[in-house]
Amino acid sequence: MKTDDVAEIQHLREGQLWRFQRRYVLIVALENLCVRFKLMDAPDEPGERTLTGDIDTLWRYLTSRRARLVQALARSP
């Protein structure tokens, strides 16, 4: 990962809801090297299951799909 990418990845935060095409991605938790997230068809549905992936890979996936940030509020603990 390049240092330029680190600044962009800093934009991923827990509780964010991203939209691309007809799907939504909810960031559940950020860890050192991975991110837990849910893929959903609607923003109010609970999601099928929590998925785990590489932070850099998810960020590239969201940017390649031109995802837009829908909700930036952090989840309450």
C-alpha positions in Angstrom: 0.0 0.0 0.0 1.3 3.4 -1.0 1.4 6.3 1.5 -1.0 8.3 -0.8 -3.5 5.5 -0.4 -3.3 5.6 3.4 -4.8 9.1 3.4 -7.7 8.0 1.2 -8.4 4.9 3.3 -8.6 7.1 6.4 -12.0 8.1 5.1 -13.4 4.7 6.0 -15.1 4.8 9.4 -17.2 2.5 11.5 -20.9 3.1 10.9 -20.6 4.6 7.4 -23.1 3.6 4.8 -21.9 3.6 1.2 -24.1 3.2 -1.9 -23.1 1.9 -5.3 -25.4 0.9 -8.2 -28.3 -0.8 -6.3 -26.3 -2.1 -3.3 -25.2 -0.7 0.0 -22.2 -1.4 2.1 -22.3 -0.8 5.9 -18.9 -0.5 7.6 -19.3 -2.6 10.8 -15.7 -2.5 12.2 -12.2 -1.4 11.2 -9.3 -3.4 12.5 -5.6 -3.1 11.8 -5.5 -4.7 8.3 -9.1 -5.8 7.7 -12.6 -4.4 7.7 -15.9 -6.1 8.7 -18.8 -5.0 6.5 -22.3 -5.9 5.4 -23.6 -5.9 1.8 -27.3 -5.0 1.6 -30.0 -4.4 -1.0 -31.7 -1.7 1.1 -30.2 0.6 3.8 -32.8 -0.5 6.4 -32.4 -4.2 6.0 -30.2 -6.1 8.6 -27.9 -7.6 5.9 -27.3 -11.2 5.0 -24.1 -11.6 7.1 -21.0 -9.8 8.2 -18.1 -10.2 5.7 -14.4 -9.6 6.4 -12.0 -8.2 3.8 -8.8 -6.2 3.3 -9.2 -2.5 3.9 -7.4 -1.6 0.7 -9.4 -4.0 -1.4 -12.7 -2.7 -0.1 -11.6 0.9 -0.7 -10.6 0.1 -4.3 -13.9 -1.8 -4.8 -15.9 1.2 -3.6 -14.0 3.7 -5.7 -14.1 1.5 -8.8 -17.9 1.3 -8.4 -18.1 5.1 -7.8 -19.7 4.5 -4.4 -21.2 7.5 -2.6 -21.2 8.0 1.1 -24.9 8.0 2.2 -24.5 8.2 6.0 -21.4 9.2 7.8 -22.7 8.9 11.4 -20.9 6.5 13.6 -22.9 3.7 15.2 -23.5 4.0 18.9 -21.7 1.3 21.0 
